[in-house]
Amino acid sequence: MRDTYHEELDALGERLVEMTRLARHAIARATTALLDADLNAAQEVISGDVELNRLDEEIEASAFDLMARQQPVASDLRVIITALHMSGDLERMGDHAVHIAKIARRRHPDSAIPAELRSTVLEMGHQAELLVIKAGEVVAQRDADTALELDKDDDRMDRLRRRLLTRILDPGWSHGVEATMDVTLAGRFYERFGDHAVHVADNLVYMVTGQRPKDMETEN
């Protein structure tokens, strides 16, 4: 019975890793849709979000079932609760990829991103992928030390978003209201995608150590 219980706990982690894989694919295709005005890529992201939602629901159902049946001890309860939090963050990462894809779909057949900002948005897409890849690795390996690095990794995403905002606020910006809104929203969605990856890592740290990263910093 206990072997089955621990297999079910392990299955939560496996589902979370699968969610990181799906979130990475979603943000990569959303970036393609946004920069290349690729309607098929945009629709793939929008339609594919159902799978992330399904896994989120499965994790929630499994977590509550485990708590009801097994009355887990403190360390196992921490695994279950943090899995719920991580699942929610990964589901929202998928939502942000969908929002980006919808910007692309709305502006099709034109690209929503002016030519001079394409390289910055491409960098944001790559950074988003790197963050979710690393989140998946720390979840799979329960690597709290590497998880602590994600907050600094996310600083690059914040800098890239500030670069976008600086450009659209420049007096020489000449692309109109629609482009301003599209760039502002896309930047925000990439930033939030990165923030949720950091939340996943922070919860992994708590799962493994029983401490929140901010509390560990205070102690040091």
Backbone bond lengths (Angstrom), bond angles and torsions (degrees), N, CA, C in turn:
res aa  C-N    CA-C-N  psi(-1)  N-CA   C-N-CA  omega(-1)  CA-C   N-CA-C  phi
1 M - - - 1.466 - - 1.523 110.77 -
2 R 1.374 116.52 -44.29 1.460 118.90 -179.22 1.513 111.30 -68.04
3 D 1.359 116.81 -32.56 1.463 119.11 176.91 1.523 110.02 -61.73
4 T 1.323 116.19 -43.73 1.466 120.46 177.96 1.517 110.85 -62.12
5 Y 1.308 116.48 -41.34 1.465 121.95 178.95 1.522 110.51 -57.97
6 H 1.335 116.86 -47.91 1.464 119.33 -178.36 1.525 111.89 -71.69
7 E 1.314 117.16 -28.82 1.468 119.73 172.63 1.526 110.38 -64.17
8 E 1.314 116.92 -37.86 1.457 120.53 178.74 1.529 110.91 -69.47
9 L 1.325 116.71 -36.86 1.465 119.89 174.74 1.531 110.44 -63.36
10 D 1.331 116.29 -44.05 1.462 120.08 178.81 1.526 111.15 -62.60
11 A 1.329 116.10 -34.87 1.466 120.36 -179.42 1.530 111.64 -63.74
12 L 1.333 116.53 -30.36 1.467 119.20 175.61 1.534 109.67 -60.41
13 G 1.323 115.97 -45.79 1.459 120.05 179.47 1.521 112.18 -63.68
14 E 1.316 116.65 -39.36 1.466 120.01 179.49 1.522 111.15 -64.12
15 R 1.328 116.60 -39.66 1.463 119.44 177.49 1.529 110.84 -65.67
16 L 1.333 116.66 -38.42 1.457 119.84 178.43 1.528 110.96 -62.98
17 V 1.308 117.20 -43.23 1.461 120.62 178.44 1.525 110.18 -61.74
18 E 1.320 116.94 -41.10 1.463 120.39 177.07 1.531 110.84 -62.70
19 M 1.318 116.93 -36.76 1.464 119.96 177.29 1.530 110.69 -64.78
20 T 1.329 118.13 -38.13 1.468 119.13 177.23 1.524 110.57 -64.45
21 R 1.318 116.91 -36.59 1.474 120.19 178.52 1.523 110.31 -64.51
22 L 1.313 116.27 -44.20 1.465 120.34 179.41 1.521 111.85 -66.42
23 A 1.341 116.51 -39.01 1.470 120.47 178.72 1.526 110.41 -65.01
24 R 1.328 116.41 -38.35 1.473 118.96 177.22 1.526 110.36 -63.10
25 H 1.322 116.96 -46.76 1.464 119.90 179.82 1.521 110.46 -60.74
26 A 1.324 116.44 -41.03 1.465 120.65 -177.89 1.526 111.46 -63.40
27 I 1.333 117.55 -45.47 1.470 119.15 -177.21 1.524 110.52 -71.65
28 A 1.318 117.81 -32.71 1.466 120.22 177.33 1.518 110.55 -65.24
29 R 1.322 116.99 -45.62 1.471 120.53 -179.67 1.523 110.82 -70.96
30 A 1.322 117.60 -33.31 1.462 120.19 177.35 1.523 110.53 -64.77
31 T 1.336 117.07 -39.01 1.460 120.68 177.57 1.520 110.85 -64.84
32 T 1.315 116.30 -41.68 1.462 120.16 175.72 1.522 110.90 -60.27
33 A 1.317 116.08 -45.41 1.461 120.56 179.71 1.519 111.09 -59.93
34 L 1.329 115.98 -42.77 1.459 121.30 -175.75 1.522 111.61 -67.97
35 L 1.317 117.11 -45.56 1.459 120.80 -174.68 1.523 113.12 -80.79
36 D 1.327 117.10 -32.29 1.460 120.79 -174.33 1.521 113.33 -105.24
37 A 1.336 116.68 5.06 1.472 120.38 -176.33 1.533 109.82 51.74
38 D 1.328 115.00 44.68 1.469 122.03 -175.88 1.524 108.97 -92.29
39 L 1.329 115.65 101.28 1.458 120.59 -176.03 1.523 111.80 -66.54
40 N 1.333 116.81 -36.82 1.465 119.60 179.15 1.527 111.36 -63.94
41 A 1.331 116.47 -41.61 1.465 120.14 178.17 1.526 110.61 -63.82
42 A 1.332 116.11 -41.99 1.464 119.87 179.29 1.526 110.94 -60.64
43 Q 1.322 115.61 -45.04 1.464 119.05 -178.51 1.524 111.61 -68.34
44 E 1.325 116.32 -32.62 1.472 120.40 177.26 1.528 110.47 -62.06
45 V 1.338 116.44 -42.87 1.463 120.60 179.15 1.524 110.65 -64.74
46 I 1.326 116.04 -45.82 1.466 120.70 -177.35 1.526 110.96 -64.15
47 S 1.331 116.26 -45.33 1.464 119.86 -179.39 1.527 111.87 -70.43
48 G 1.333 116.16 -35.55 1.456 120.23 -175.92 1.517 114.57 -73.05
49 D 1.330 117.04 -12.57 1.465 119.21 -177.96 1.527 112.12 -64.21
50 V 1.319 116.48 -20.40 1.464 119.47 -179.60 1.530 111.39 -61.80
51 E 1.335 116.90 -30.23 1.464 119.89 -178.87 1.525 111.05 -71.81
52 L 1.329 116.96 -40.53 1.465 119.34 174.77 1.524 110.86 -62.46
53 N 1.318 116.39 -41.20 1.463 120.00 178.40 1.528 110.95 -62.73
54 R 1.329 115.48 -38.93 1.475 119.72 -179.27 1.525 110.70 -63.89
55 L 1.327 116.58 -44.66 1.459 119.95 179.49 1.522 111.35 -65.14
56 D 1.320 116.99 -39.01 1.462 120.86 176.74 1.531 110.27 -59.18
57 E 1.320 115.95 -43.77 1.470 120.18 179.26 1.523 111.32 -66.77
58 E 1.331 117.19 -38.06 1.460 120.83 178.47 1.534 110.85 -63.55
59 I 1.317 115.87 -43.85 1.468 119.95 179.47 1.520 110.12 -62.93
60 E 1.321 116.82 -43.46 1.460 119.96 179.32 1.522 111.00 -61.39
61 A 1.330 116.58 -45.90 1.463 120.26 -179.26 1.530 110.82 -63.92
62 S 1.329 117.20 -43.44 1.462 120.95 -179.62 1.527 111.22 -65.11
63 A 1.336 115.92 -40.19 1.466 119.95 -178.85 1.523 111.02 -63.12
64 F 1.312 116.83 -47.06 1.465 119.17 -179.04 1.528 111.17 -68.11
65 D 1.328 116.15 -33.96 1.461 119.85 177.63 1.530 110.46 -65.56
66 L 1.328 116.76 -43.22 1.463 120.18 178.65 1.519 111.69 -63.09
67 M 1.323 116.36 -41.94 1.465 119.24 179.73 1.524 111.33 -65.22
68 A 1.339 116.48 -37.21 1.462 120.25 -178.31 1.528 111.89 -72.63
69 R 1.332 116.76 -39.12 1.463 120.40 -173.65 1.522 113.56 -87.92
70 Q 1.332 116.80 -35.51 1.466 120.21 -167.32 1.526 114.93 -105.59
71 Q 1.322 117.55 -15.71 1.468 120.81 -175.72 1.528 109.91 44.51
72 P 1.333 116.97 65.39 1.467 121.16 -171.90 1.527 113.32 -63.35
73 V 1.339 114.26 148.18 1.464 120.63 175.57 1.525 108.26 -71.63
74 A 1.330 116.28 174.13 1.465 121.33 -169.33 1.530 113.22 -54.99
75 S 1.331 118.06 -47.61 1.466 119.84 -176.07 1.526 111.37 -66.71
76 D 1.334 116.94 -40.35 1.467 120.09 178.52 1.522 111.12 -70.47
77 L 1.319 116.28 -36.14 1.462 119.32 177.00 1.524 110.15 -63.25
78 R 1.315 116.77 -37.24 1.460 121.01 177.56 1.528 110.60 -63.04
79 V 1.327 117.29 -39.81 1.466 120.99 176.52 1.526 110.21 -60.10
80 I 1.313 116.15 -45.46 1.465 120.57 -176.65 1.523 111.25 -66.56
81 I 1.312 116.73 -46.50 1.469 120.40 -177.50 1.520 110.84 -65.96
82 T 1.327 117.66 -43.69 1.465 119.28 179.91 1.527 110.91 -68.34
83 A 1.325 118.12 -32.37 1.465 120.18 175.08 1.525 110.43 -60.47
84 L 1.318 116.51 -40.27 1.466 119.93 176.90 1.526 111.23 -61.59
85 H 1.317 116.43 -44.16 1.470 119.95 179.96 1.527 110.99 -65.22
86 M 1.324 116.78 -44.01 1.460 120.21 -179.22 1.521 111.36 -64.93
87 S 1.308 116.37 -39.64 1.455 120.59 178.16 1.521 110.93 -60.78
88 G 1.327 115.95 -42.96 1.460 119.95 178.58 1.516 111.72 -62.07
89 D 1.341 116.97 -41.40 1.464 119.91 178.36 1.522 111.43 -64.54
90 L 1.314 116.97 -42.71 1.468 120.15 -179.63 1.518 111.61 -66.72
91 E 1.310 116.54 -36.46 1.469 119.28 176.44 1.514 110.09 -63.18
92 R 1.334 117.51 -40.27 1.463 120.47 179.59 1.529 111.46 -70.72
93 M 1.322 117.44 -30.35 1.469 119.75 173.67 1.524 110.18 -60.83
94 G 1.317 115.87 -41.61 1.463 119.30 175.01 1.516 112.01 -61.12
95 D 1.323 116.24 -39.05 1.464 120.40 178.17 1.523 111.26 -62.03
96 H 1.336 116.83 -40.71 1.468 119.82 179.90 1.528 110.91 -66.20
97 A 1.335 117.09 -37.52 1.462 119.63 174.79 1.533 110.28 -62.40
98 V 1.316 116.75 -39.97 1.470 120.82 177.31 1.531 110.72 -62.00
99 H 1.329 117.07 -42.37 1.464 120.33 179.58 1.538 110.54 -60.34
100 I 1.328 116.23 -40.70 1.465 120.08 178.15 1.523 110.31 -65.09
101 A 1.329 115.83 -43.03 1.468 119.90 178.83 1.527 111.33 -62.06
102 K 1.310 116.70 -35.76 1.463 119.80 179.87 1.524 112.44 -69.84
103 I 1.334 116.66 -31.61 1.467 119.15 172.90 1.526 108.75 -61.19
104 A 1.342 115.85 -46.45 1.469 120.09 179.41 1.525 111.26 -60.29
105 R 1.312 116.47 -44.07 1.471 120.53 -178.87 1.523 111.14 -64.65
106 R 1.315 116.14 -38.74 1.457 120.53 -178.13 1.532 112.27 -65.64
107 R 1.337 116.75 -33.37 1.465 120.48 -177.14 1.532 113.84 -94.10
108 H 1.314 116.86 -7.20 1.464 120.54 179.55 1.531 110.04 -55.81
109 P 1.335 119.35 137.34 1.480 128.83 12.14 1.535 114.56 -89.73
110 D 1.330 117.39 4.66 1.464 119.88 177.90 1.531 110.15 -86.99
111 S 1.313 115.65 158.37 1.458 120.44 171.90 1.515 109.10 -82.38
112 A 1.317 116.17 138.97 1.464 120.52 -179.82 1.522 112.43 -77.05
113 I 1.318 117.47 -12.44 1.471 121.15 -173.49 1.524 110.16 -110.50
114 P 1.336 118.33 119.94 1.462 121.05 176.38 1.521 111.94 -57.51
115 A 1.309 115.71 151.50 1.466 121.31 -172.44 1.524 113.14 -54.87
116 E 1.351 117.34 -39.80 1.462 119.05 -174.55 1.530 113.10 -73.31
117 L 1.333 117.50 -9.45 1.466 120.67 178.97 1.526 112.89 -107.43
118 R 1.302 116.42 -1.16 1.468 119.32 -175.90 1.526 111.95 -60.77
119 S 1.332 117.34 -41.81 1.471 119.42 -177.44 1.528 110.97 -65.46
120 T 1.341 116.69 -36.39 1.465 119.49 179.24 1.521 110.80 -67.93
121 V 1.326 116.72 -43.96 1.465 120.23 179.36 1.530 110.16 -65.53
122 L 1.320 116.89 -38.10 1.466 119.72 176.47 1.520 110.63 -61.03
123 E 1.334 117.23 -41.89 1.467 121.18 176.54 1.529 110.64 -61.65
124 M 1.322 117.11 -40.32 1.464 120.14 179.05 1.524 110.47 -63.41
125 G 1.315 116.33 -40.31 1.461 119.65 177.55 1.516 111.72 -62.73
126 H 1.340 115.91 -44.29 1.467 119.91 178.71 1.524 111.26 -64.31
127 Q 1.330 116.85 -40.95 1.465 120.14 179.52 1.522 110.88 -64.92
128 A 1.331 116.52 -39.18 1.462 120.11 177.37 1.526 110.68 -60.68
129 E 1.333 116.08 -42.05 1.463 119.47 177.98 1.522 111.14 -63.26
130 L 1.328 116.82 -44.80 1.461 119.92 -179.58 1.526 111.71 -60.71
131 L 1.320 116.30 -39.65 1.459 120.07 -179.37 1.530 111.34 -65.56
132 V 1.317 117.33 -44.32 1.468 118.69 -177.37 1.530 110.99 -74.13
133 I 1.333 117.61 -31.21 1.470 119.85 173.77 1.525 109.99 -61.31
134 K 1.335 115.73 -47.25 1.457 119.78 -179.38 1.522 111.08 -64.89
135 A 1.332 116.56 -38.17 1.467 119.70 176.56 1.523 110.48 -60.20
136 G 1.325 116.48 -42.61 1.459 119.94 178.45 1.516 112.36 -63.23
137 E 1.324 116.18 -39.14 1.467 119.77 -179.52 1.526 111.39 -66.26
138 V 1.340 116.52 -42.58 1.472 117.68 -177.93 1.523 111.12 -69.59
139 V 1.341 117.21 -31.78 1.462 119.89 176.64 1.528 109.92 -68.87
140 A 1.325 116.34 -45.62 1.465 120.18 -178.36 1.521 111.61 -61.88
141 Q 1.337 116.33 -38.36 1.464 120.95 -174.75 1.529 113.41 -99.54
142 R 1.335 115.14 -3.98 1.478 120.78 -174.40 1.530 109.99 49.84
143 D 1.322 114.54 50.45 1.454 122.77 -173.91 1.530 109.39 -99.02
144 A 1.315 115.82 92.58 1.461 120.51 -176.37 1.526 111.89 -68.62
145 D 1.324 118.48 -33.96 1.464 120.84 -178.67 1.529 110.92 -63.63
146 T 1.323 116.45 -46.42 1.464 119.79 178.50 1.521 111.09 -68.68
147 A 1.325 116.30 -34.41 1.463 119.99 178.96 1.524 111.35 -58.72
148 L 1.316 116.20 -34.47 1.468 120.33 -179.66 1.525 112.41 -65.96
149 E 1.325 117.45 -17.01 1.462 121.13 -178.53 1.528 112.56 -79.30
150 L 1.322 117.55 -18.83 1.459 119.04 -171.31 1.527 113.72 -65.64
151 D 1.308 116.36 -30.62 1.461 118.48 179.55 1.528 110.56 -61.01
152 K 1.334 117.16 -43.13 1.461 120.18 177.36 1.528 111.00 -70.20
153 D 1.327 116.56 -36.77 1.468 119.44 177.00 1.523 110.93 -58.88
154 D 1.330 115.71 -35.32 1.459 120.21 -177.97 1.525 112.25 -72.58
155 D 1.325 117.58 -17.75 1.463 119.82 178.42 1.526 111.11 -58.35
156 R 1.327 117.03 -33.36 1.468 120.01 179.29 1.521 110.51 -64.27
157 M 1.314 116.80 -39.26 1.464 119.62 177.91 1.528 110.29 -62.72
158 D 1.305 116.48 -41.24 1.465 120.21 178.87 1.524 110.99 -62.77
159 R 1.319 116.81 -40.14 1.468 120.03 178.90 1.524 111.05 -65.34
160 L 1.311 116.50 -39.71 1.461 120.29 179.39 1.522 111.13 -64.82
161 R 1.325 116.53 -39.89 1.463 118.60 177.58 1.525 110.77 -65.00
162 R 1.318 117.29 -40.49 1.465 119.44 177.56 1.531 110.82 -62.43
163 R 1.330 116.60 -34.01 1.466 119.96 177.13 1.531 110.34 -63.02
164 L 1.326 116.99 -42.31 1.472 120.22 176.72 1.520 111.06 -60.31
165 L 1.324 115.74 -48.15 1.458 119.48 -176.78 1.523 111.48 -63.96
166 T 1.330 116.90 -39.02 1.466 120.58 178.00 1.526 110.41 -60.35
167 R 1.323 115.32 -39.70 1.470 119.19 -178.40 1.528 111.94 -68.64
168 I 1.319 118.00 -43.97 1.462 118.19 -176.41 1.525 112.58 -75.88
169 L 1.332 116.50 -17.87 1.460 120.19 176.66 1.526 112.45 -89.74
170 D 1.318 115.94 -5.54 1.461 120.28 179.06 1.538 110.02 -66.91
171 P 1.328 117.86 138.87 1.470 119.96 179.22 1.533 113.34 -57.46
172 G 1.322 117.16 -23.23 1.455 120.23 179.90 1.517 114.86 -82.17
173 W 1.328 116.71 -2.76 1.478 120.46 179.29 1.525 109.18 -63.97
174 S 1.326 116.00 127.59 1.467 119.48 -171.95 1.529 113.34 -131.73
175 H 1.329 117.07 22.15 1.459 119.26 -172.18 1.522 114.69 -98.82
176 G 1.315 117.44 2.38 1.459 119.86 172.61 1.519 113.94 85.05
177 V 1.335 113.02 178.27 1.468 120.87 -173.06 1.519 111.91 -68.91
178 E 1.335 117.44 -43.76 1.468 119.86 -176.30 1.523 111.50 -60.59
179 A 1.327 116.34 -47.42 1.461 119.56 179.59 1.524 110.62 -64.30
180 T 1.327 116.92 -37.89 1.463 120.52 177.56 1.522 110.75 -59.29
181 M 1.331 116.24 -46.32 1.466 120.34 179.67 1.524 111.42 -65.24
182 D 1.329 116.34 -43.51 1.466 119.68 -178.65 1.525 111.45 -61.70
183 V 1.324 116.51 -46.71 1.466 120.41 -178.35 1.526 110.49 -66.21
184 T 1.330 116.04 -42.70 1.473 119.81 179.78 1.520 111.09 -61.13
185 L 1.326 116.65 -46.73 1.462 120.30 -179.11 1.521 111.71 -66.94
186 A 1.321 116.74 -44.49 1.468 119.24 179.82 1.523 110.32 -59.83
187 G 1.323 116.97 -44.25 1.462 120.10 178.27 1.513 111.97 -59.50
188 R 1.327 115.68 -41.80 1.464 120.07 179.06 1.525 111.41 -64.79
189 F 1.330 117.48 -41.16 1.462 120.16 -179.01 1.525 111.36 -66.63
190 Y 1.341 117.81 -39.28 1.460 119.67 175.83 1.529 110.67 -64.64
191 E 1.319 116.80 -42.67 1.460 119.98 179.47 1.525 110.98 -60.66
192 R 1.328 117.14 -44.73 1.457 120.49 -179.20 1.536 110.72 -67.07
193 F 1.322 117.32 -36.35 1.462 120.79 175.21 1.527 109.30 -55.85
194 G 1.343 115.99 -47.37 1.459 119.65 178.71 1.512 112.98 -64.24
195 D 1.332 116.46 -39.93 1.472 119.86 178.73 1.522 111.42 -59.58
196 H 1.312 116.36 -41.16 1.470 119.42 -179.36 1.534 111.07 -68.63
197 A 1.329 117.78 -33.58 1.469 119.86 174.69 1.525 110.39 -61.79
198 V 1.333 116.34 -39.64 1.461 120.38 176.90 1.524 110.41 -64.87
199 H 1.328 117.11 -40.39 1.470 120.00 177.91 1.529 110.94 -60.49
200 V 1.337 116.12 -40.79 1.473 119.65 177.30 1.522 109.70 -58.79
201 A 1.324 116.43 -46.47 1.470 120.38 -179.74 1.523 111.71 -64.26
202 D 1.323 116.72 -40.95 1.468 119.86 179.18 1.528 110.96 -62.09
203 N 1.319 116.03 -39.88 1.467 119.12 178.70 1.518 111.59 -69.07
204 L 1.319 116.58 -32.74 1.465 119.50 175.99 1.524 110.28 -64.12
205 V 1.333 116.40 -41.25 1.464 120.24 176.75 1.526 110.03 -58.75
206 Y 1.323 116.03 -44.95 1.469 119.69 179.63 1.529 111.04 -65.27
207 M 1.319 116.86 -39.19 1.464 120.22 178.56 1.523 111.16 -58.65
208 V 1.324 116.02 -43.68 1.464 120.92 -173.96 1.523 112.31 -80.61
209 T 1.334 116.87 -41.46 1.465 120.56 -170.51 1.526 114.37 -104.42
210 G 1.330 116.53 -20.18 1.460 119.64 -174.37 1.514 112.64 79.35
211 Q 1.340 117.24 8.13 1.462 121.99 179.17 1.521 110.09 -126.16
212 R 1.337 115.12 146.68 1.454 120.41 173.29 1.532 109.12 -82.10
213 P 1.341 117.34 145.22 1.469 119.35 -179.52 1.518 113.69 -52.88
214 K 1.326 117.98 -40.14 1.470 119.89 -178.65 1.539 111.08 -64.65
215 D 1.341 116.69 -33.17 1.451 119.59 177.43 1.524 111.41 -70.57
216 M 1.333 115.86 -35.14 1.460 120.33 178.29 1.527 110.59 -66.61
217 E 1.344 116.58 -36.93 1.462 120.70 178.10 1.527 110.54 -65.06
218 T 1.332 115.89 -39.70 1.472 120.85 179.90 1.524 110.39 -61.74
219 E 1.336 116.09 -41.91 1.462 120.63 -179.10 1.532 111.35 -65.10
220 N 1.348 114.84 -35.80 1.468 118.61 -178.47 1.538 110.59 -77.02
